[in-house]
Amino acid sequence: MNIKKAKNWVENEIDVAVQSMKRLPGSTSSILYEVTTDNSTLVLRQFDNMEWLSEEPDLVQHESTSLKHASANGLPAPLLIAFDEAGKASGLPSVLMTKVEGKVEILPDDFNKWTDGLAEILAKIHRITADDFPWVYESYTNRDEIEIPEWTKKPDKWQAAFDRLKAETPAFKETFIHRDFHPTNVLWLDGEVTGVVDWPNACRGPVGIDVGHCRVNLALLYSVEIADLFLTAYEKHAGSTFTYNSYWDIVSAFDILEGPPTVYSGWATFGVTGLTDAMMEERLDAFVESLVFMG
């Protein structure tokens, strides 16, 4: 990691001296810097996960295109400033963008209002068409390689979920989806959503997978009840364009399994402490059990 090289690249791109570069907390899959100049504050993302880059060498192009599509359609996303796809000038594959006002909030005073805010901005993302968007949804899970987790205390519920997963994929209309929508990728100010960040996975695909991914995160971070609050709010904001199908929640539950579930390190960064891996197992079991009884 050569921060001087990155600083020089940023200065060449914006033609302004950089006053400081401070590493931002909470990012687990890339390096984020807050870049300060005399008249602006920017964010520099540098992709340093070589395994991820080997699987998706177009990550810089992907996020850059996603940011342009999001901002062109009025979403509160960072504006793209510059990118260095191969990292030759900046040291690592890099995306330079504006800094969106606000901060991550995962200790809300009012869960009803908070989940409503999450649902409202997600429904807004899903109203955007993406007919020509180059990246298309793919499941992270290979159905042929799925196994019932050994750690679960409710193998019968996982088996029932697995049986539903093996059934035919529900029909869906492709639209613009974030593909990694969860609470630590949403920014707030004075109780209102101000932005959505972290766009390298955006694609055209089923809205249900965004809803499901957020729901499994909420179930792990809090409870099934909070995940259900979010679903109710999303149904309200999406209206007749959305019909819930637990299939996408089940896909999302299996998607996060790379061994037993563990506490996401980013949560502690933003103030939620005291969680344990055992709690993650219990909460994921409870989430899957709830899906078996849903449509």
ZAMARGU-4260 file (C-alpha; in steps of 0.2 Angstrom, whole numbers, plus 5000, padded with zeros to 4 digits):
<rodrens>
0) 5000/5000/5000 | 5008/5016/4994 | 4998/5031/5000 | 5010/5043/4993 | 5007/5036/4976
5) 4988/5037/4978 | 4989/5055/4984 | 4999/5060/4969 | 4987/5051/4958 | 4972/5060/4966
10) 4981/5077/4965 | 4984/5074/4946 | 4966/5070/4943 | 4958/5084/4952 | 4972/5097/4950
15) 4971/5102/4968 | 4983/5099/4982 | 4977/5086/4994 | 4978/5092/5012 | 4976/5075/5021
20) 4971/5057/5018 | 4963/5048/5032 | 4958/5029/5032 | 4940/5027/5035 | 4934/5013/5047
25) 4921/5000/5043 | 4926/4994/5026 | 4931/4975/5026 | 4933/4972/5007 | 4943/4987/5001
30) 4953/5002/5008 | 4943/5018/5010 | 4951/5035/5012 | 4943/5052/5016 | 4953/5064/5005
35) 4953/5082/5010 | 4957/5097/5000 | 4955/5116/5003 | 4938/5116/4995 | 4931/5098/4995
40) 4930/5081/5004 | 4932/5066/4993 | 4932/5047/4995 | 4945/5036/4988 | 4942/5017/4987
45) 4957/5006/4983 | 4953/4987/4980 | 4966/4977/4989 | 4957/4960/4990 | 4967/4950/4977
50) 4955/4935/4978 | 4940/4947/4974 | 4950/4955/4960 | 4955/4938/4952 | 4937/4933/4952
55) 4931/4950/4946 | 4945/4960/4937 | 4933/4973/4931 | 4928/4979/4949 | 4934/4997/4946
60) 4924/4998/4929 | 4909/4990/4938 | 4908/5002/4952 | 4912/5017/4941 | 4898/5012/4929
65) 4886/5009/4944 | 4890/5026/4951 | 4886/5035/4935 | 4870/5025/4933 | 4864/5029/4950
70) 4868/5048/4950 | 4861/5050/4933 | 4845/5043/4939 | 4844/5054/4954 | 4850/5042/4968
75) 4859/5049/4983 | 4875/5040/4978 | 4893/5047/4977 | 4898/5056/4961 | 4912/5048/4951
80) 4927/5059/4949 | 4940/5047/4942 | 4946/5029/4941 | 4962/5020/4939 | 4957/5002/4933
85) 4973/4993/4934 | 4981/5004/4948 | 4996/5008/4938 | 4996/5027/4943 | 4988/5025/4960
90) 4996/5009/4967 | 4980/4999/4967 | 4964/4998/4957 | 4955/5014/4962 | 4939/5024/4962
95) 4939/5042/4967 | 4921/5049/4971 | 4913/5063/4981 | 4909/5061/4999 | 4891/5059/5003
100) 4885/5069/5018 | 4879/5058/5033 | 4885/5043/5043 | 4881/5025/5046 | 4867/5023/5060
105) 4864/5006/5067 | 4858/5011/5084 | 4842/5019/5080 | 4830/5026/5093 | 4815/5022/5083
110) 4816/5005/5073 | 4799/5009/5064 | 4806/5025/5057 | 4823/5018/5053 | 4817/5003/5044
115) 4805/5014/5034 | 4819/5024/5029 | 4829/5009/5023 | 4814/5003/5014 | 4810/5019/5005
120) 4827/5022/4998 | 4828/5004/4992 | 4812/5005/4983 | 4818/5021/4975 | 4833/5011/4969
125) 4822/4998/4962 | 4812/5010/4952 | 4826/5013/4941 | 4827/5004/4924 | 4843/4995/4919
130) 4839/4987/4903 | 4856/4991/4895 | 4866/4989/4912 | 4881/4977/4908 | 4881/4967/4924
135) 4868/4954/4927 | 4862/4946/4943 | 4870/4929/4948 | 4868/4920/4964 | 4883/4918/4975
140) 4877/4900/4979 | 4880/4885/4968 | 4864/4875/4971 | 4874/4859/4967 | 4886/4862/4981
145) 4874/4867/4994 | 4874/4857/5010 | 4864/4858/5026 | 4875/4867/5039 | 4883/4856/5052
150) 4882/4869/5065 | 4863/4871/5065 | 4851/4866/5079 | 4837/4866/5066 | 4842/4854/5052
155) 4824/4850/5047 | 4821/4869/5044 | 4836/4871/5034 | 4831/4855/5024 | 4814/4863/5021
160) 4822/4879/5015 | 4834/4869/5004 | 4820/4860/4996 | 4812/4876/4991 | 4828/4883/4984
165) 4830/4868/4973 | 4813/4872/4965 | 4811/4883/4950 | 4817/4901/4952 | 4802/4913/4953
170) 4799/4924/4938 | 4805/4941/4940 | 4807/4958/4931 | 4825/4964/4929 | 4828/4981/4937
175) 4843/4991/4944 | 4848/4983/4961 | 4862/4987/4973 | 4866/4969/4977 | 4874/4973/4994
180) 4861/4984/5002 | 4862/4983/5021 | 4862/4995/5035 | 4881/4999/5035 | 4880/5005/5017
185) 4866/5018/5021 | 4870/5035/5027 | 4859/5046/5038 | 4858/5064/5045 | 4845/5071/5057
190) 4835/5055/5055 | 4834/5055/5036 | 4843/5044/5023 | 4856/5055/5014 | 4865/5042/5004
195) 4869/5024/4999 | 4887/5019/4996 | 4897/5004/4991 | 4891/5001/4973 | 4904/4988/4965
200) 4891/4974/4965 | 4876/4984/4957 | 4868/4975/4943 | 4851/4972/4934 | 4841/4958/4943
205) 4827/4953/4955 | 4822/4966/4968 | 4819/4951/4980 | 4837/4948/4982 | 4841/4965/4988
210) 4826/4964/5000 | 4832/4947/5006 | 4850/4952/5008 | 4845/4966/5019 | 4833/4955/5029
215) 4846/4942/5033 | 4858/4956/5039 | 4844/4963/5050 | 4840/4946/5057 | 4858/4944/5062
220) 4861/4961/5068 | 4845/4962/5078 | 4831/4949/5076 | 4818/4942/5064 | 4806/4954/5070
225) 4816/4969/5064 | 4819/4960/5047 | 4800/4958/5046 | 4798/4977/5050 | 4809/4981/5035
230) 4799/4969/5024 | 4782/4977/5029 | 4790/4995/5026 | 4797/4989/5009 | 4780/4982/5004
235) 4772/4999/5008 | 4785/5009/4997 | 4786/4997/4983 | 4767/4995/4981 | 4760/4984/4968
240) 4777/4982/4959 | 4782/4970/4973 | 4776/4953/4978 | 4785/4944/4992 | 4793/4927/4989
245) 4803/4919/5003 | 4813/4911/4989 | 4825/4926/4989 | 4827/4926/5007 | 4832/4908/5007
250) 4845/4912/4993 | 4851/4926/5004 | 4853/4915/5019 | 4863/4902/5009 | 4873/4915/5001
255) 4881/4921/5017 | 4887/4903/5022 | 4905/4900/5021 | 4906/4890/5036 | 4897/4895/5052
260) 4890/4913/5052 | 4902/4925/5062 | 4899/4943/5068 | 4902/4955/5054 | 4917/4966/5061
265) 4910/4982/5053 | 4895/4982/5066 | 4907/4985/5081 | 4915/5000/5071 | 4898/5008/5071
270) 4894/5005/5089 | 4885/4988/5090 | 4895/4977/5102 | 4892/4962/5113 | 4887/4950/5098
275) 4895/4933/5097 | 4896/4920/5084 | 4884/4909/5094 | 4871/4922/5093 | 4874/4923/5074
280) 4870/4904/5073 | 4855/4906/5084 | 4848/4921/5074 | 4851/4913/5057 | 4842/4897/5063
285) 4828/4908/5068 | 4827/4918/5052 | 4827/4902/5041 | 4814/4894/5053 | 4803/4909/5050
290) 4805/4908/5031 | 4798/4890/5031 | 4781/4896/5036 | 4781/4911/5024 | 4776/4912/5006
</rodrens>
